[in-house]
Amino acid sequence: MRRWTAPAVFLAIAMVAGWLAVQSATAQSPTPSRAEGLELATPVLSARRVPELVTQTLADGRLRAGLDLAFAAPALEKSKTCLVVEVGPRRLYEREAALPLIPASTLKVLTGVAALEKLGRDGRYATEARLDPQGRLWLVGSGDPLLATPDYAATAREQPQLFTNLDNLASDIVDTAGIRSIPGGVWGDESRYDSQRYLSSWPATHASTNQTGPLSALTVNDGFATYGARLVAAPVPAHNAAEVLANLLRAKGAVVGSSGTGVTPAEATTVAAVASPTVTDIVGQMLRASENMTAELLVKEMGKRFGTGGTWAAGTEVVRTALAETGFAGEGMVVTDGSGLDRSGRLSCGLLSAALDRIEPSGPIAAGLPVAGRSGTLAGRFVGTPATGRLRAKTGSLNFVSGLVGFVDTSAGAIEFSLLANDLPDPAARGRLLQDQVGAVLAAYPNAPAAADLAPLPPAPPALPVRSG
């Protein structure tokens, strides 16, 4: 169809120009015009008579040609790929839009949309410390994915790091509540969610390579007992959290007994609490740093509050329901976790594009996306290119799987795009190259002469008479 685009455009130009000529002739007045004697610098049948149409057609054509070239690489011959590109109501490019593919971490965009819808933009987690009559201090897990100590937060690649400061809770227990002796020790309560640490369908390497720490309703420092040069997951996250709080209390002069885990007795009373950042901020950090644990704990929290319990099965069902309630058509969507670590998940570029349609380019999801050359997982990407500072997108990467979903700010408006690639010829490099090529083409849009440069030229002044002598 594209080979007919140029003839159709010029036919349209001719028709519009002809109509303009007829209108001009009809409107002529017998009264001499001040421009009488002036010659038109732009012929009636000229592309300059319809500059916006020509500019848009050229820009769209160059974008399609550049994207076609990126996908024509021989290395992608056996790969499965999809791409949807839109600006406003116009779809500029479509490639296998309905093809269901492994989304990897681009799924976090949908998790974020559902979390904001169900948990509320200004919602917060509250982790409480409760004291029972036996002298035991209970640290009650709320599912807060950002609960951490300052020294752990300082090890994050991006600074300053957003976190819920457990040391503040320790200070409130000692200084505000005046509790300086805890003979029964600190006990961790993770009963808000189930005790499944990792999804059974995840490859075992996800745990061994610390793609996420062990999940629990009570995790501190992402569930790692040792961190810094080497991460070591805590065998029992709730016990680890109790030990961490106990040590913080001892550092403030409190006498604390040994730690344990269990369910908080009903007669225990709250003596202190620490609130998390807002759900908006939590979702933003999840997207920027692609935090897998945060995504999974958000899913379990949705399951706890709005489903049958704090489980993956309940949470993912709530995610699907929340998306449907926002008008999102989920045909062909398979969601088994919140992070995209599960290779059984399926999304299409069409579904991701529909999700982007419901995200304001200046809203909380878009604001949380990594920015090319500036932040998060895109901090070292697209550096020194036109995409720097203008491309905002969620990356996705598993072995032989690649994804990039988000926005590019252009003079024609915010471009929405959804790119997925599966069955790539190598684990990571080819997918990253495809992302770079697509991002470069989108950042160049609209690559065409400005409409003002094609506008009709003013009439040429009459030639001055030539005087002899």
N, C-alpha and C positions, 0 to 999 in steps of 0.2 A: 504493500500500500504506500510505503514511503516514497517510491519512485514517482508517484502521481502528485506528491505534495507541492513541488515547485510549480508545475504547470497549473495546478488548481489555484495556487496563490496568485500567479500572474494573471490568470483569467479573472480572478476576483478584483485584482488591481485595475485591470482594463475596464471592467464593468463599472466599478466605483468611479473611476476617472471619467468614463463616458457620461455617467449620470451627472457628475459635477459640471462637465462641459455643457450639457443640455440645460442644467439649472442656471448656469452662468449666462447662457445666451438668452434664456427666457426672461431673466431678471434685468436685462440691459435696458436702460432708460434712454429716451431720445435726448435727454439733457446731457451735454458733453461732460465726461468725467474728468476730474483733475489728473487721472492717470492716463488720459487719452494721449496716444502717441508713444506710450511706454510699451516695451515688448516683454512678454513673460520670460523670465530666466529659467523656469521649470516647465517643460512641456506638459500638456494636459495629460497625456498617457505616460505617466512616470511613477515609479515606485515611491517617489517623495510625496505623492498625494495621499498615501495611506501608510505613514511611517511606523505607527505602532504595530500594525499587522505584520509588516515586513520584519521588524526587529524581533518580535516574539517568535515568528516562524524560523528565523535564522538561529536564534538562541536555542529553541527547542530542538532543532535539527542537529546542531552541534553537540548538545548534551546527549542525544540518543546515539549519535555516531561515536562519541567518546566512550559511552558505557558499553556499546556493542563491541568495541575494540577490546575493552578490558575482559569481557567474557569470552572473546574469541581465542584466547591464549590456548595453545595446544595442551598445556599442562592441565587445563580444566576440562578436557574432553570427556573424562569419565566421572566428573564430579556432578553433584546435584546442587543447583544454585537457584536462588530467587531474589528478586529485587523489585521494590515498588518505590516510585519517587513521585511526590505530589507537591504542588505549591497552591495554597488556597483550595478552591474546588477542582482544580485541573490536575489530572493525572498525566505527568510528563513521560513516565516510563513504566513499563510493566514487563516482568519476566517471571513466568511460572508462579504467579501470585498465589495460587491455591495449593501449591505443592507443600505437604506437611514435612517438615524437617526438624532435626534436633536443634533446639534453640540455644543451648548452653546458657550462659549468664544473661542473655537478653531477656530471659523469662523474668528476671528481677524487676523489669519495668511493670509487668502485670501484677507481680506480688506487691509492689509499691502502690499501684493504683488501688488494689483491693484493701491494703492496710489503711490508707488514708480514708477510704470510703467507710470501712467498718470501725476502725479504732479512733477515727477523728484526727484532724490535723493538729489539734492542740492537746491531744491525749498524752498522758504520761504514765510510766510505770512507777510504783512505789515499793521499795524494798524495806521491810520493817524488821526491827529488833524487838523481840518480846521476851519478858522475864516471867518464869513460872515459879510457883511456890517452893520448888526444890532447889532454887538458886541456879537454874540453867538459863542461859541466854540463847534464845532461838533466833537464827537468821532465816527469815522466811522469804523464799524465792518468789519473785513476781514475774519471772521470765524476762527481766531487763537484759537485753543483749549487750549493753554497753557498760555494765558494772565492772569497774576496774580500779586498780591502784595507780597513783601518779607515776611510779617508776615503770609500770608496764605501758601506760599510755605514751611515755616518752620514747619508747622503742618503735613507735609507728613511723612509717616512712614519711607520711605527710603530717606536718605540724602547723598550728596547734591541733591536737587530736581531741575530738569530741568524746567525752566519756562521763559516766556517772561515778563520782568520786566516793569510793568506799571509805576512804580516810575521813571524809566529812561525817559519815555515820558514826565512826569510832569516836570522833571528837564530841558529837552530840551525846553519845552514851556516857562518856566520862565527864565532860564539862557541863553540859546542860542538864542531863538526868542525874548527875552526881553519883554514878555507879562506878566504884573503884575496886570492888571485890566481887568476883563471879566464881564462887567455889565449884559450881556445877559445870563450868566450862561453857564453850560456845558450841551450839548444835545447828547443823544445817538442815533445812526443810525444803525438799524439792518436789513435794507432793502435788503441786499445781499441774504439772504435766506428767506424762508417762516417763518411764526410765529408759526408753529406747535411745541410745546414743548416736547411732548412725543408721541410715536407711539401708535395709537389707539388700536392695537392688543396686546400691552404689558399688562400684569396683572397690576392692579392698585397699587399693593404692590411695584412695581419697583419705583414709585414716592415717596410713603410714607416711604420707607426704604432707599431712596437716592441712589439707584443703579446708577443713573445718575442725574445730575442737569437738570433744564429746558434748552432745546436747543435754541440757538439763534446765529445769525452771530456775535453778540456782547455779549460775556460772559466774566466776570472777576471772578476769584476765583471759577471756575467751576459752576458759576451761583448761588452761595450761598451768601445770605446777612449776615448770621450769621454762624460762624464756630468755631472750637475748640472742646469744650466738646459736643456741640450739633450743628448739621447742620440744617439750615433753608433756604429753597430755596427762591430766589427772585421772587416775583410775575411777575415782568417785568424785565428780565435780562438786557436789554439795559438801562433802567432807573437806575438800580442798578450800572451798570458800569459807567454811567455819574456821579453819586453821589460819587463813589469811587475816580474817577479822580479829581472831584471838591475838595474833602477833602485833597487829596495829594497836590493839588495846593495851598490850603489855608495854609497847613503846611509849605509851602515854602515862605509864605508871600504874596501870590496873593489875591486880592479881587475878589470874585466870587459870581455871582448872583445865583438864583435858577436853578434847573436842570429840564430837560424834555426829550422827545423823539420825533422823526420825521424823515423826509428824508432831507438830506443835500441839501441846495440850490445850484444850478449850479454855482452861482457867488462866493461861498466860496473858499478860497485859502488855500492850505496846508502850515502849519507853522512848523509842526514837525511830525515825524513818528518813530515807533519802530518795528524792524524786529524780527521775531520768530527764534528759532533754525531751522535747516534744516529739511526737511520732513523725511530724514533718522533718525534723532534723535527723531523726534516726533513719528514715527512709533515704534522705539525701546522702548521708554518709554511706549507707549500704550501696547505693548506686555508684558513688564516686570511687570507693575503694573495692567494690564488688565483694562485699563481706558475705560469705556463705552462711555463717552461723546466724547473723542477724536476719537474713531472709528466712531461715528455717524456724527461728524462734518467733518471728512475726506470724508465720503460718500456724504454729502451735497455739499462739495466743488467740488468734481468730477462732481456731477450733474450740478452745476453752470457753470463750465468751459467747460465741454465736452458734456453736455446733454441739457435738456430743461429747467433747472432751479435748484435752490438750495433746492430741495425736496428729500425726501426719495425715491420716485418712480423713479425720474430721476437718482439719485445717484446709486441706486442698479442696474439699467440697465447699467450704465457705468461700474460698477464693473464686471458684467457678460461679457460685451463686451471686457474689458481689459484683463480678464482672457482668453477669447477665442483667442485674438490676440497673446497671448504668447504660444498658442498651447495647452491650457488646455481644455480637453473635459468635458463639464459640464452636461452631461446627468444625470437626476435625482437630480440635484442641485436646491434647493429652497433658495433664498436669499431675505429677506424682510427688513433687517437692516444691520448694519455694525459690531455690537458688539456681536450678538448671544443671546441677551436678548429675542428675539421673539421665542416662542416655535413652530411656524409654519415653521421655517427654517429646511432644510434637507441637510445633506451631508453624504457621505459614506466614509469608511476608504480608499477605493480605490481612491476616488477623492482627499482626503487629502494626500494620498501617492503620487499621481501624482503631486500635488502642491509642495511637498517636493522635488520631483525629479528636479524641476525647481529652487530650492533655493540652492545656494552654501552653504555648511556647514560652510564656513568662510565668507559668504556674510552678508549684512546688516540685513536681516530678522533673520538669525540664530544668529547673534551677539546681537540682541535685545531680544532674548528669555530668560526667567528666567533660572537661573542655580541652580541645586539642592544643597541645603545647603548653598547657597551663596547670591542669589539676587531675588528680585521680589516676585512673588507668590510662589516660591519654596524655599525661604530663610530658612524656618523652616522645610523643607521636606527632607527626605533621609539623614538626618544628621548622620554622623558616619558610613555610608554604602559605599560600593564601587561606588555607583552612585554619591556621593558627588563630585561636581566640574566637573563631566563628563557627566551628563544627562542635556540636555538643551531642554526645552519643554514649549509649551503653554498649560496652564491648562484650563479646562472648567468645570463649575459647575452651575447647576440649580437644583431645587428640583427634586430628583430621576433621575438626568442626570449627567453624568461624562465624561470627555474627557482629553486626554493627547496626544500631538502631537509634535514630534521634533526629536532630535538626541541623540545618546549616543556615546561618543568617546571610541573606543576599539583598541586593538593592531591589529585587523583585518580590521580596517578602521571605518569610521563613520556609525553607524547603523541608518537608518531612521525608524520611527515607527509612526503609527496612531492608537489610541485606543479610541473607543466610547462605552458608555454603557447607555442604556435607561431603563425605567421601573424597576429601582433598588428597593430593598425591604425597603430601608429607604432613607430619603432625601439626606444624604451626606456621612455617615460613610462607607458604603459598597463600594461606588465608589472610595473613597480615598484608601481603603484597596486594591482594585483591581489594582489601579495605583501603589501602593507600591510594590505589588507582581510582576507585569509585569516589573517595573523598575529594581527590584533586579535581575530578570532573565536576562534581557538585559545587565545589567552592568557586569554580570559574564561571558559573552561571550568574547572569545571562551574558554569554560570550558573543556579543553582537554589537553593531554600531548603535549608539544611543539614538532614541527616536528624534531628538532635537537635531542630530546631524543629518537626518533624512528628511526633515521638514521642508516644505516648498520654499525655494529661494525668493527673495523679494523681486519685483519687476526691475528689469535693467533700465537705467536712465536713457532717454533718447539721445541719439548721437548728435553732437554739436555740429552745426553747419561749417563747412570748410570755406574759409574766406581766402580769396586770391589776393595777391599783391602784397 
